[in-house]
Amino acid sequence: MIRPAAPILSPLPRQSYAVLGLGVSGLATATALRAAGLPVHVWDDDADRRAAAQAQGFALRDIVAEGAAGIDRLVLSPGIPRSYPTPHPAVATCLAAGAAIVGDIDLLTQARPHARLIGITGTNGKSTTTALIGHLLTEAGVANAVGGNLGPAALTLPDPGPNGWTVLEVSSYQLETLTAPRWSMAVFLNLSNDHLDRYPDMIAYCAAKERLIHHLSAGATAVVGVDDVWTQGVADRATARGLRVVPISADRLLAKGISAPAGGLVDGTTGATVLDLREAKSLPGAHNWQNACAAYAVAQAIGVPADVLAEGLRTFPGLAHRQQRVRELPSATGGRIVFVNDSKATNAEAAAKALSSYDTIYWIAGGRPKPGGLEPVDPYRNRLRAAFLIGEGQDMFAAYLDGHVPCERHATLARAVEAAYARALADRVDSAVVLLSPACASWDQFAGFAARGEAFEAAAAGLSARLLAHSDGAGERP
């Protein structure tokens, strides 16, 4: 008789747990702890989330009001500050009471100590690289489970077995609580200004992400980007520690690494060009070439043949909200206007990477600004035919683009999409991109970047429907 698999957290010691923060990962953690028969209380500062958890049978405990007596471990959801700028009051209470502060990734690594774990971090490209690694392994017939920060939550992932791999996107927030070296492979893609509301400076931000490298098992491999000064330093330090380091670059040819300086992915171990990445339609632009180099390096280290990897790169379907081609509509001259959803680009560095990927752009930007300014966009302003501004950041973008790019302000994303297409038709361009790459957070108008991306896609679909209503649809492609 086949026995059902034991709950994922069954191997954990029988201690008392509290979960703070009941978003996707927090609720998944509480569910996994309860399934394993471990004592667990939950809390969220949001009353609606508390009510939803209580309706599912979870016991609430307000640690700030009731204290932390009897709690052995506080499982902290990633978005809740552990230290900077100030710890959440419940964190301070638990630390004072001697409770350990952990995260869902910690629990997974402790529950599956023999699992082969691949961690991917960096400021930009984490989700694409994580999904791409999973895709390459699947195409090669290698068992794998993919999740973490990009979803699904780590504690909902199946066990891929002793010959499989668990591939996790890990944010700097999740890395703050790692305690033991259990990772088989680590990828550190890049580092640029972001999350400086959570860290005092770039040094602290880099140190948080570098914890992934510090927690590699003996003999493990570190795949590290060397296209910025921060990650070059990470690679140098990892090499000095005696780790096996595979450098990757989208900027220059590497004799002992994986690189794609002109789009041709070159395997430095053989000197061979594996693939012209322009054939990989879901990986446009140099930033995605860096992602491809990282995924190739990981899968190659696992033993996947180069020809299988080349075909896997070609067939990668891409990720929603990350330079996702959602619609094509006709231009005034019979060409194509492509609508690209890059809602995940919530900072200027990420938006600049998208802008670098296209030549003629009608840019939809704005939202809740992040620290750091818009200077990364500077080299690509000449590619912008016009900008369509939304949300709280309109004044900042208008001032930045003044004298360089015509700007329009719009109250809604749907109106901005309509105006961008109308402008492209009026300009009679043969081909262009209407690009949502906001360089801002979404919280001013949307529940998150995914909701913003879905609204963009819906607006483009609405334009398509109106065109079809006035034609036979022959010129429209989804």
N, C-alpha and C positions, 0 to 999 in steps of 0.2 A: 504494500500500500504506500502511495506517495504521501508523505507528510507535508502539511503546509509549512512554508518558510516561517521561521521565528521572526517576531517583530524586530525591526532593524536595530533598536537600542537595547535589546535584551542583554547583551554582554556588559552593559554599564553597571557600575556598583550601585547597590540599593541605597541611594542618598535622596535627600529631599531637594526638589528642583523648583525654581520659580522662573517663569518666562515673562520678560518685559518687552512689550511691543508685539502686537498681534496682527501684523501684516502677513504677507504670504509665507515668509520663512518662519516667523514667530508662531503662527497657527500650525504650520506643519511640524514644528518642533514640539509643541504642546501635544499634538495628536500622536506623534511617535513616542513620546515619553509615556503617555497614558496607555498606549497599546502594549508597551513593554512592562506595564504594571508598576511603574515608578511614581512615587508621590509627586504631584505637580500642581502648583498654583499659577495663575496667570494675571496679568494686568496690562492695561494700555491707558494712556492719558485721554484717549478718545472714548467718550461714553458709548457711542454706537458700536465700536469694536468690542468694548467690554460686554455690552448687551448681547452681541452676536455670539461671543465665546460662551457666555453664561447659558445661552439658549442651547448650546451644544453640550452642556453638561460640565463645563470646566468651572472649577472653584476659583473665585476671584480673591486676590489679596493685595491690598494697597500697602506696599512695603514702607512708603514714606510715612503713612499714618500709623501703621501697626508694628513697624519694626521688622527686623530680619531674623529674629530668634528662630532657630530650627531649620533655617535654609542653608543647605550645603553649597549649592551652586545656583548662581543667577545666570540664566541664558539670555544674553543681550541681543536684541535685534540690531542689524547693522546700522540703521539710521540713527540710533540713539547714542549720544556722546558718552564715551567711556572716561575721557579725561579733559580734552580741550574742546571748546573754550572753558567749559566747566562740566564736570560730570553730572549726569542726571542725578537728582537727589536720591533715588532708589539705589543707584550704583554706589554712591558715597555711603549710604546706610549699610549696604551689604559688605562693602570693603571693611568698614569699621567693625562689623560683626564677625569678620573672618571668613565670609563666604567667597568662593572662587567665582571669577567672572569669566564666562565662556561664551562661545557662539555655536551655531548649528554645525559649522564646518569642524570645529573641535570635537563635537559629539560623534560625528560621522567617522573621523579618523580614529577615535578611541574605540568605537564599536566595531570597526573593521580594520584592525591593526595590520593585517596582511594584504589589504587591498592595494592595488597598484594605482596610485593617484597621480594625475597630471593637473597642475594648477596653472591658470593663465591670468596674468594681471598686466597692468599698464593703464595709462590714462585713456587712450583711444584704441579701438580695435579688438577689445577683449571678447566681446560677444561673437563677432564674426569669426575670430580665430578659434574660439571654443567650438562653435558649431561646425566650422570647416574641418577641424581635427576629427570630430565625431563622424562627419561625412566621409572623410578619407578612410578611416578605420572600417566603417561599415562597407564601403565599396571594396575593401580588401578582405572582407569576411572576418574581421577581428571584432569580437564582442566588446561592446562599450556602453556606458551610460553617461549621458551628458546633461549638465545642469549647473546649479549654483546660482550665482548672482543674476544670470540671464534667465533663470527658470528652466525647468521646474526646480523647486527647492531641493537642497542636497539630501534632506532626510526623507524625500519621497522617491529617491532613485532606487531602481532594482540593483541587486548585486550582479555584476556581469560575470562573476565566476573567477576562478584562480588564473585563467588565461586571458581574462578581459581587463579592461582599463576603465577607470572612472575619471571623466574629464570635467573639471570644474572651473568655471569663471569665478575668480575671487577678487573682491574689492579690497581696497586698503582698510576699510572699516572691518571687514571680516578677518583680515590678516592681523589686526591688532591683538586678538586673543589667542593666536596659535601658541602652543606650548611645546610640542614634541616634533622631532624630525621624522616624519613618516611619508614624505612625498617622494615619488619615484622620478618625477620630472617637473621642471618649472619653466614657464615662459614669462619673461618680462619684456613687453613690447616697446614701450616708450614712456616718457614722462613730460608733461607740460602743465602749465598753470591751471589748476582746478582744485576744488574742494578746500580752498584756503580759508573757508569759514570753519573748517573742522581741524585744520593744522596751523600752527603758528607761522610756518614758512615752508619753502620747498624742501629744505633739508629734512624736516620732520615728515613731510608727505612721502618723500623718497624712502626714508627709513621704514615707514609703515609697509610700503609695498615690498621692500627688499627682505622683509621677514620671510617671505615665501622662499627666497634663495637660502636663507639661513636654516630653514627647516627641511632641507633636502636630506634624504637618507644617504648613507655612505654609498659611493659609486654612482650616484644619480647624475642626471644631465640637466644643465641649465641652458636654455635657449634665450639669448639676450639680444635685443636690438642695440645697434651701435650708431644710430643716426641722430642722437642728441647727446649732449654732454652728460646728462644725468645717468642714462642707461650705459653709456660708455664707461662711466665710473663704476657702475654695478658690475659690468663684465670684467673690468680690471680687478676688482676686489674678489670676485668669485674665482678668477683664474689664480690669484695669489693664494687663495685658500686651498688650491689643489683640486677644485671641482672640474668636471668635464664641461667645458663651455663651448657652445656652438653659437658664434656670432651671426646675426642676420642683418641685412641692409637692403633698403630700396634705393639708396643714394649712390653707392659705389660698389665696385666689384671686390669681392673678398676671396682671397686665395685659399683661406681655410674656414669657410663658412658657407652660408646660403645667401645668395644675393640676386637682385633683379633691378640693376640700375637703369635699364632702358626698357623694362618690361619683360625681358628675357630671363627666366629663372635659371640661374646657373648654380649647379652643385659643385662647390669648391673641392669636394673630396675626389671628384673625377674630372672636373674641368668641363663637363658637358652642359650644354643648354638643354634643359628638360622640357621647357614649354615657353612659348610666347604667351604671356599672361593676358594679352589683349584678346586671346581666344576665350578667356574665362569671362563671359559677359556679366556675371554677377560680382566680379571683383575689379571694378573700374578704379583707376587712379593709383598713384604711387603708394598711398597709405595702405590700400588693399594688397598691393604687391608685397609690402612688408608682412601683412597678415598671412599671405600665401607662403612666404619664405618660412615663417614660424611654423605653420602647420606642416609644411613639407619636412622641416627639420625634425619635428616630433615624430611623424609617421616613419620617416627614414630610420630614426634611431630605434624604433620598434621593429623594423625589418620589412616594411612594405616596399615592394619594388618600385623603381622610378617610373616605369611605364604605367603602373596602376595609379600612382600618385598624379601623373600628368592628366590622365583621363578623369580622375576624381576632381581635380581643380577645374576642368572644363565643365563638369556637370553639376557643380555646386549651385544650388538654387538661390542662395543668398538668404538674408534675414529681413523680416518685416521692419520697417522704419529705419533702415540703414542703407541708404542709396537704393531703395526699392523702386524699380520701374513699375508704376501702377497703372499707367494709361498712356496711349498715344493718340493724338488727334491731328487732323490735317492742318498744315500751314496754309497761308493765303496763296502760295505758289505751287501747292501740290506736294510739298515735302512733309516732314513730320515734326510735331511739337511733342516732346516726351515729358511726362509729369513724373518727377522723382521725389519720393517720400524719404527724407533724411531727418525725420523728426528727432531721432536719437542724438543728433548733433546739438548738444546742450551747452557747448562752449565754443569760443571763437576758433580754437585750434581744430576742433572737429569739423566746424563749418568750412574752414579754410581747406581742409583735405577734400571735402566734396567739391568746393569751387575749383580746385585744381584739376578736377576730372573732366570738365566740360569747357567748351569754347565760347558758346553764346548762351547767356544765362539770364533768365528773369527770376530774380531772387526774392523769395518770401522769407522774411527774417523778423525776429523780435520775440518778445515774451518777457519773462522776469530776468533781468541781466545778472550775470555772475561777475565776480571780481576778475580783473585782468585785462579789460579793454578789448579792442577789436583789431589790434595791430597785426595778428596773424593773417588777417584777410588782405592786408596791403598789396601783396604781389598779384592778387587776382581781381582787383577792382576793374581792370581794363576788360575783363570778360563779361562784366555786368552791363546789360542793356538798360535795365531799370530795376529798382528795388520796391517791394511792396511790404510795408511795415505794419506789424500787428502788436498788440499788447503793451505792457508797461515800458518796454524798451524803445518805443518809437522815437522819443526825443534824442536818445543817445545815438541811435543809428542814423537819424536824419542829420545830426551834427557831424558825425563821422563821414558820411557820404556826400555832404554838401560840397558842391563844386566839382565833384567827380562823377556822380551817378544820379540820374533823375529818380526821385522818390515819390511814392504815394503812401498816404496813411489810410488804414482801413480798420473799421471797428471789429470785423470778424474775419476769420481765416477764409471762410467761403467766399466772401466778397473779394479778398485779395487774390484768390485763385482765379476768379472770373476776370478780374482786372488784368492779371498777368497774361492770361491767354488773349484777351482783347488787345493788349498792347503788342503781343507778338504778331497777331494778325495785322494790326495797323502798320507795323514796321516791315511787313512783307519779308520776313526772314524765311529762308528755305527750310532750315532746321534749327532747333533750339531746345533748351531745357527749361521748364518751369520747375524750379528747385525749392522745395521746402527744406531749408537747412538753417534752423532758427538762431543758432549761436546763443541760445537762452534757455533757461528752465521754462517749463510749461505751466507752472502752478497758478499763474495769474488768470488764465482762461480755461484751463483743462485739468482733469484729474491726474494727468501724467503724460509723458511723451507719447505713449501708445495711443491714448485718446486723441491727442493732437494729430498724430499720423493718420488715424482712422477718419478724422474729420476732413483732412486733406484728400484722402482717397475718395471719400463720399462726394466732395465738391467736384473733383475731376470726373467722377462717374456721372454726376448731374449734368455737367457740360456735355459729356458724351451722349447722354440720353436726349438732351435738347437738340443736338446736332442730328441724331438719328431720326428724331421726329420731323425734321425738315429735309430729309434726304433718304436714300435707300440704304444708307449705312455702309456703302462700299468703301468709303475712305477711312473708316474707323476700325482700329484694332485694340482689343483689350490688353 
